[in-house]
Amino acid sequence: MPLHTRVLIALVAGATVGVVVNLLTQGSAGTQRFVSLVTEPIGRMWLAGLIMVVIPLILSTLSLGVAGLGSLRRVGRIGALTLVCFLALTAISTALGLGLMNTLRPGRNLEPAVKAQLLETYRGQAEDAMGLSGKAFGIDLLVKIVPRNPVRAAADGDMLAVIFFSLMIGIALTTLSRERSEPLVRFLESLGHVTVAIIELVMKVAPLGVFCLIFSVTARFGFDLLLSLLQYVLTVVGGLALFQFVGYPLILKLVARRDPFEFFRKARIVMLTAFSTSSSNATLPTTMRVAQDELGLPREVAGFVLPLGATLNMNGTSLFEGATVLFLAQVFGIDLSLGAQLLVVLMAVVTAIGTAGIPGGSIPLLMMILGMVGVPMEGIAIIMGVDRLLDMCRTVLNVSGDLVTATVVTAYERARLGEAAVEA
């Protein structure tokens, strides 16, 4: 049975059993003790397995992603325009996710007493796990971005400092000769493969972890918590569809001067592959072929933009992260200020570079963002059961954004240099 099916079954089973136990026992002391001593520790151990790989995941993928920008010196303005498009699309998609959640507020349907109990239960664990309460967004947080001791920052869970250090490694690699940089690059690539393998191992026991976590929540708080979940899924999928079928067509029509209907008709195999594999990396060969053979994009543009996009351009992931952070904040009764939401946008853009292009690769980094803004990371169990469906949907937006960016870059180059120069 596929993993996503087992996780979905575990979610339904855990929620059902938890609700039944809550109805039969009315949240008695015995139920609370069983949850505290059995199911919750198992679920937290599984979560810890995911958190365990956050540091090496950021260090390897983010450093290598930035180091790959050394091509900018060869490609010049193509690289600069590509990077601007990636960052702009990612920031806009994150803002869209936050805007939809602020407008529809699906996480506000819980009773105030339940929200307060959830917050009281999980606030301390979130702060202890990440070492950051999320209450300060001023000069102190800015100063902490530059670590005096990156190893200490990693040990303390100071993720902004770890991200900054990883960025500096990537930038430094671009300034070195191939002979000097190759040993570290190979190490980072190997480290990235190892972290992906660890994530796959941890995800093998995801059904047990999801069952225990969702049971712990529903056995304590009953059925009310689950009512927000359907609205959350519809909101996220609606945001992804809005960006896919309204945002991208507007960009294609107004910026690239391309017929959106023709574009999506020729790119449909890419979207289907992305939906079925939930992996930007696995879809890349199909994306490259369609870009050149079906969409007629120049080989040099497709060869630069699309592989870079599989690492740096995660529009769907960033929309999902922004929406999920705000949804869980609403569930736990936490009001995120404008400054906190701007930080979510910034971190969604930054962590999109460090997101592994594999199914579920965004979950560890999403947990990091939750901890940074003071939202209990244990709440991730609420959405884990439906994450496979959302992962399939957001991967479509990711790879479509790569093709849209390549189309925009091609249009820019043809307008600047002429059709013949680009084809040559």
C-alpha positions as CSV (number, residue, x, y, z in Angstrom):
1,M,0.0,0.0,0.0
2,P,1.4,3.4,-0.9
3,L,2.7,5.6,1.9
4,H,0.3,8.4,1.3
5,T,-2.6,5.9,1.5
6,R,-1.4,4.5,4.8
7,V,-0.9,8.1,6.2
8,L,-4.4,9.0,5.2
9,I,-5.8,5.9,6.7
10,A,-3.8,6.6,9.9
11,L,-5.3,10.1,10.0
12,V,-8.8,8.9,9.7
13,A,-8.3,6.1,12.1
14,G,-6.6,8.3,14.7
15,A,-9.2,11.0,14.4
16,T,-12.1,8.5,14.6
17,V,-10.7,6.6,17.6
18,G,-9.7,9.8,19.4
19,V,-13.2,11.3,18.9
20,V,-14.9,8.1,20.1
21,V,-12.6,8.0,23.2
22,N,-13.3,11.6,23.9
23,L,-17.1,11.1,23.7
24,L,-17.0,8.0,25.9
25,T,-14.6,9.3,28.5
26,Q,-15.4,13.1,28.3
27,G,-11.6,13.8,28.4
28,S,-11.2,12.0,31.8
29,A,-8.0,11.9,33.8
30,G,-7.3,8.4,32.6
31,T,-7.5,9.5,29.0
32,Q,-5.2,12.4,29.6
33,R,-2.7,10.1,31.3
34,F,-2.8,7.6,28.5
35,V,-2.2,10.4,26.0
36,S,0.6,11.9,28.0
37,L,2.4,8.6,28.7
38,V,1.8,6.6,25.4
39,T,0.6,8.2,22.3
40,E,2.0,11.7,22.6
41,P,5.5,10.6,23.3
42,I,5.5,8.3,20.3
43,G,4.2,11.1,18.1
44,R,6.8,13.5,19.4
45,M,9.6,11.0,18.8
46,W,8.5,10.8,15.2
47,L,8.4,14.6,14.9
48,A,11.9,14.8,16.5
49,G,13.1,12.5,13.7
50,L,12.0,15.1,11.2
51,I,13.4,18.0,13.1
52,M,16.7,16.1,13.4
53,V,17.5,16.6,9.7
54,V,16.6,20.3,9.5
55,I,20.1,21.5,10.1
56,P,22.0,19.3,7.6
57,L,19.1,19.7,5.1
58,I,19.5,23.5,5.2
59,L,23.3,23.4,5.1
60,S,23.5,21.1,2.1
61,T,20.7,22.2,-0.1
62,L,20.8,26.0,0.5
63,S,24.6,26.2,0.1
64,L,24.5,24.2,-3.1
65,G,21.6,26.2,-4.4
66,V,23.5,29.5,-3.9
67,A,26.7,28.0,-5.3
68,G,24.8,27.0,-8.4
69,L,24.3,30.7,-9.0
70,G,27.9,30.9,-10.1
71,S,26.4,30.5,-13.6
72,L,25.2,34.1,-13.4
73,R,28.7,35.2,-14.4
74,R,28.4,33.2,-17.6
75,V,24.7,33.8,-18.3
76,G,24.6,37.4,-17.1
77,R,21.3,39.1,-17.5
78,I,19.5,35.8,-18.1
79,G,20.5,34.6,-14.6
80,A,19.6,38.0,-13.0
81,L,16.2,38.0,-14.6
82,T,15.6,34.4,-13.7
83,L,16.4,35.1,-10.0
84,V,14.1,38.1,-9.9
85,C,11.2,36.1,-11.4
86,F,11.7,33.3,-8.9
87,L,11.8,35.6,-5.9
88,A,8.8,37.7,-7.1
89,L,6.6,34.7,-7.9
90,T,7.5,33.0,-4.6
91,A,6.8,36.2,-2.6
92,I,3.5,36.8,-4.4
93,S,2.3,33.2,-3.9
94,T,3.2,33.4,-0.2
95,A,1.3,36.6,0.2
96,L,-1.7,35.1,-1.6
97,G,-1.8,32.2,0.8
98,L,-1.6,34.5,3.8
99,G,-4.3,36.8,2.3
100,L,-6.7,33.9,1.8
101,M,-6.2,32.7,5.3
102,N,-6.6,36.2,6.7
103,T,-9.8,36.6,4.7
104,L,-11.5,33.2,5.2
105,R,-10.0,32.4,8.6
106,P,-10.8,28.7,8.6
107,G,-8.9,28.1,11.8
108,R,-11.1,30.5,13.9
109,N,-14.0,28.0,14.2
110,L,-12.7,26.4,17.4
111,E,-14.2,27.3,20.7
112,P,-12.1,29.9,22.7
113,A,-11.7,27.4,25.6
114,V,-10.3,24.7,23.2
115,K,-7.9,27.3,21.6
116,A,-6.7,28.3,25.1
117,Q,-6.2,24.7,26.1
118,L,-4.2,23.9,23.0
119,L,-2.1,27.0,23.4
120,E,-1.4,26.2,27.0
121,T,-0.5,22.6,26.2
122,Y,1.9,23.2,23.4
123,R,3.4,26.7,23.8
124,G,6.3,25.6,26.1
125,Q,7.2,22.7,23.9
126,A,7.4,24.9,20.8
127,E,9.7,27.4,22.5
128,D,11.9,24.7,24.0
129,A,12.2,22.9,20.6
130,M,13.2,25.9,18.6
131,G,14.9,28.2,21.2
132,L,12.9,31.2,19.8
133,S,9.6,32.5,21.2
134,G,8.8,34.5,18.1
135,K,7.9,37.5,20.2
136,A,10.7,39.8,19.0
137,F,11.0,41.0,15.5
138,G,13.3,44.0,16.0
139,I,17.0,44.7,16.2
140,D,17.8,41.8,18.5
141,L,16.5,39.3,15.9
142,L,18.4,41.1,13.2
143,V,21.7,40.9,15.1
144,K,21.2,37.2,15.7
145,I,21.1,36.5,12.0
146,V,24.9,36.8,11.9
147,P,26.2,34.0,14.2
148,R,29.5,34.3,16.2
149,N,29.5,30.5,16.4
150,P,27.5,28.7,13.7
151,V,27.9,25.4,15.5
152,R,26.4,26.9,18.7
153,A,23.6,28.5,16.6
154,A,22.8,25.1,15.1
155,A,22.8,23.5,18.6
156,D,20.5,26.2,19.9
157,G,18.1,25.9,17.0
158,D,18.8,29.5,15.8
159,M,17.6,28.8,12.2
160,L,18.0,32.3,10.9
161,A,21.7,32.2,11.8
162,V,22.1,28.7,10.2
163,I,20.4,30.0,7.0
164,F,22.8,33.0,6.9
165,F,25.8,30.8,7.4
166,S,24.6,28.4,4.7
167,L,24.1,31.4,2.3
168,M,27.7,32.6,3.0
169,I,29.1,29.1,2.3
170,G,27.2,29.1,-1.1
171,I,28.4,32.6,-2.0
172,A,32.0,31.7,-1.0
173,L,31.9,28.6,-3.2
174,T,31.1,30.8,-6.2
175,T,34.3,32.8,-5.7
176,L,36.6,29.8,-5.6
177,S,38.2,27.8,-8.5
178,R,36.7,24.5,-9.3
179,E,39.7,22.6,-7.9
180,R,39.3,24.3,-4.5
181,S,35.5,24.2,-4.3
182,E,35.0,20.6,-5.6
183,P,35.8,18.7,-2.4
184,L,33.3,20.7,-0.3
185,V,30.7,20.6,-3.1
186,R,30.9,16.8,-3.3
187,F,30.6,16.6,0.5
188,L,27.5,18.8,0.5
189,E,26.0,16.8,-2.3
190,S,26.6,13.6,-0.3
191,L,25.2,15.2,2.8
192,G,22.1,16.2,0.9
193,H,21.6,12.6,-0.3
194,V,22.0,11.3,3.2
195,T,19.4,13.7,4.6
196,V,16.9,12.8,1.9
197,A,17.5,9.1,2.8
198,I,16.9,9.9,6.5
199,I,13.7,11.7,5.6
200,E,12.5,8.7,3.6
201,L,13.3,6.4,6.5
202,V,11.5,8.6,9.0
203,M,8.5,8.9,6.7
204,K,8.2,5.1,6.6
205,V,6.8,5.3,10.2
206,A,4.7,8.3,9.4
207,P,1.4,6.4,9.7
208,L,2.2,5.5,13.3
209,G,3.4,9.0,14.1
210,V,0.4,10.6,12.5
211,F,-2.0,8.2,14.2
212,C,-0.5,8.9,17.6
213,L,-0.4,12.7,17.2
214,I,-3.9,13.1,15.8
215,F,-5.3,10.7,18.4
216,S,-3.6,12.7,21.2
217,V,-5.3,15.9,19.9
218,T,-8.8,14.5,19.3
219,A,-8.9,12.4,22.4
220,R,-8.2,15.5,24.4
221,F,-10.3,18.0,22.5
222,G,-12.9,16.0,20.6
223,F,-14.3,16.5,17.1
224,D,-14.3,20.3,17.1
225,L,-10.7,20.5,16.0
226,L,-11.3,18.5,12.8
227,L,-14.0,20.8,11.5
228,S,-11.4,23.4,10.5
229,L,-9.4,20.9,8.5
230,L,-11.8,20.6,5.5
231,Q,-12.0,24.4,5.2
232,Y,-8.1,24.6,5.4
233,V,-7.7,22.1,2.5
234,L,-10.2,23.9,0.3
235,T,-8.6,27.2,1.1
236,V,-5.1,26.0,0.2
237,V,-6.2,24.1,-3.0
238,G,-8.3,27.1,-4.0
239,G,-5.2,29.4,-3.6
240,L,-3.0,27.0,-5.6
241,A,-5.7,26.9,-8.3
242,L,-6.1,30.7,-8.3
243,F,-2.4,31.2,-8.9
244,Q,-2.2,28.4,-11.4
245,F,-5.1,29.4,-13.6
246,V,-5.3,33.1,-13.0
247,G,-1.9,34.3,-11.9
248,Y,0.2,32.4,-14.4
249,P,-2.1,33.1,-17.4
250,L,-2.0,36.9,-16.6
251,I,1.9,36.7,-16.5
252,L,2.0,34.7,-19.8
253,K,-0.4,37.1,-21.5
254,L,0.8,40.4,-20.3
255,V,4.6,39.8,-19.8
256,A,5.5,36.9,-22.1
257,R,2.9,37.7,-24.8
258,R,2.0,34.1,-25.0
259,D,-1.4,32.4,-25.3
260,P,-2.1,30.8,-21.9
261,F,-4.5,28.2,-23.3
262,E,-1.9,27.0,-25.8
263,F,0.8,27.0,-23.1
264,F,-1.2,24.8,-20.7
265,R,-2.4,22.5,-23.4
266,K,1.2,21.8,-24.4
267,A,2.4,21.6,-20.8
268,R,-0.3,19.3,-19.6
269,I,2.0,16.2,-19.4
270,V,4.3,18.2,-17.2
271,M,1.5,19.0,-14.8
272,L,0.2,15.4,-14.8
273,T,3.7,14.1,-14.0
274,A,4.2,16.6,-11.3
275,F,0.9,15.7,-9.7
276,S,1.5,12.0,-9.8
277,T,5.1,12.1,-8.5
278,S,4.9,15.1,-6.1
279,S,8.6,15.8,-7.0
280,S,10.0,18.7,-8.9
281,N,13.2,16.7,-9.4
282,A,11.4,13.6,-10.8
283,T,9.5,15.9,-13.2
284,L,12.6,17.7,-14.5
285,P,13.3,15.4,-17.5
286,T,9.8,15.8,-18.7
287,T,9.8,19.5,-18.1
288,M,13.0,19.9,-20.1
289,R,11.7,17.9,-23.0
290,V,8.3,19.8,-23.2
291,A,10.0,23.2,-22.9
292,Q,12.2,22.6,-26.0
293,D,10.0,20.3,-28.1
294,E,6.5,21.6,-27.3
295,L,6.9,25.1,-26.2
296,G,9.9,26.0,-28.5
297,L,12.0,27.5,-25.7
298,P,15.8,27.9,-26.6
299,R,18.0,25.1,-25.3
300,E,20.3,27.5,-23.4
301,V,17.4,29.2,-21.6
302,A,15.6,25.9,-20.7
303,G,18.9,24.3,-19.7
304,F,19.7,27.1,-17.2
305,V,16.2,28.1,-15.9
306,L,14.6,24.7,-15.4
307,P,17.3,22.9,-13.4
308,L,17.7,26.0,-11.2
309,G,14.0,26.3,-10.8
310,A,13.8,22.7,-9.5
311,T,15.9,23.9,-6.6
312,L,15.1,27.6,-6.1
313,N,11.6,28.1,-7.4
314,M,8.9,26.7,-5.1
315,N,5.9,28.9,-5.6
316,G,3.3,26.3,-4.5
317,T,5.4,25.3,-1.5
318,S,5.7,28.8,-0.3
319,L,1.9,29.4,-0.7
320,F,1.3,26.2,1.3
321,E,3.8,27.3,4.0
322,G,2.4,30.7,4.4
323,A,-1.2,29.5,4.5
324,T,-0.4,26.6,6.9
325,V,1.5,28.8,9.4
326,L,-1.4,31.3,9.6
327,F,-4.0,28.5,9.8
328,L,-2.2,26.8,12.7
329,A,-1.8,30.1,14.4
330,Q,-5.6,30.6,14.1
331,V,-6.2,27.1,15.4
332,F,-4.0,27.8,18.5
333,G,-5.5,31.3,19.0
334,I,-2.3,33.1,18.2
335,D,-2.6,36.5,16.5
336,L,0.4,37.0,14.2
337,S,1.2,40.7,13.8
338,L,2.0,42.3,10.4
339,G,5.7,42.0,11.3
340,A,5.3,38.3,12.0
341,Q,3.5,37.7,8.8
342,L,6.1,39.6,6.8
343,L,8.7,37.4,8.5
344,V,6.7,34.4,7.3
345,V,6.8,35.7,3.7
346,L,10.6,36.3,4.0
347,M,11.3,32.9,5.5
348,A,9.0,31.1,2.9
349,V,11.0,32.7,0.2
350,V,14.3,31.8,1.8
351,T,13.4,28.3,2.8
352,A,12.0,27.6,-0.7
353,I,15.7,27.5,-1.8
354,G,16.4,24.9,0.8
355,T,13.4,22.7,0.2
356,A,14.2,19.3,-1.1
357,G,12.4,18.5,-4.4
358,I,10.9,15.3,-3.0
359,P,7.5,14.4,-1.6
360,G,7.1,15.9,1.8
361,G,10.4,17.8,1.6
362,S,8.9,21.0,2.8
363,I,7.6,19.6,6.2
364,P,10.8,20.0,8.2
365,L,11.4,23.6,7.0
366,L,7.7,24.4,7.6
367,M,8.1,23.2,11.2
368,M,11.1,25.6,11.5
369,I,9.0,28.5,10.4
370,L,6.3,27.6,12.9
371,G,8.7,27.6,15.7
372,M,10.2,30.9,14.6
373,V,6.9,32.7,14.9
374,G,5.8,31.0,18.1
375,V,3.3,28.5,16.7
376,P,3.5,25.0,18.3
377,M,5.2,22.7,15.9
378,E,3.2,19.7,17.2
379,G,0.2,21.2,15.4
380,I,1.8,20.0,12.1
381,A,0.1,16.6,12.9
382,I,-3.2,18.3,12.1
383,I,-2.3,18.7,8.4
384,M,0.0,15.7,7.9
385,G,-2.7,13.3,6.9
386,V,-3.8,15.6,4.0
387,D,-0.3,16.7,3.1
388,R,0.1,14.1,0.4
389,L,-2.8,15.6,-1.6
390,L,-1.6,19.2,-1.0
391,D,2.0,18.1,-2.0
392,M,0.7,16.8,-5.3
393,C,-1.2,20.1,-5.9
394,R,1.6,22.4,-4.9
395,T,4.2,20.5,-7.0
396,V,2.1,21.3,-10.1
397,L,2.4,25.0,-9.2
398,N,6.2,24.6,-8.6
399,V,7.0,23.1,-12.0
400,S,4.5,25.3,-13.8
401,G,6.3,28.3,-12.3
402,D,9.6,27.0,-13.7
403,L,8.1,26.8,-17.3
404,V,6.4,30.3,-16.9
405,T,9.8,31.8,-15.8
406,A,11.6,30.2,-18.7
407,T,8.9,31.6,-21.1
408,V,9.3,35.1,-19.6
409,V,13.1,35.0,-19.9
410,T,12.8,33.8,-23.5
411,A,10.4,36.6,-24.4
412,Y,12.7,39.1,-22.8
413,E,15.8,37.8,-24.7
414,R,13.9,37.8,-28.0
415,A,12.7,41.3,-27.5
416,R,16.2,42.5,-26.6
417,L,18.4,40.6,-29.0
418,G,16.0,39.4,-31.7
419,E,14.7,36.0,-32.6
420,A,17.8,35.0,-34.5
421,A,20.2,35.9,-31.8
422,V,18.3,33.8,-29.2
423,E,18.0,30.8,-31.5
424,A,21.7,30.9,-32.4
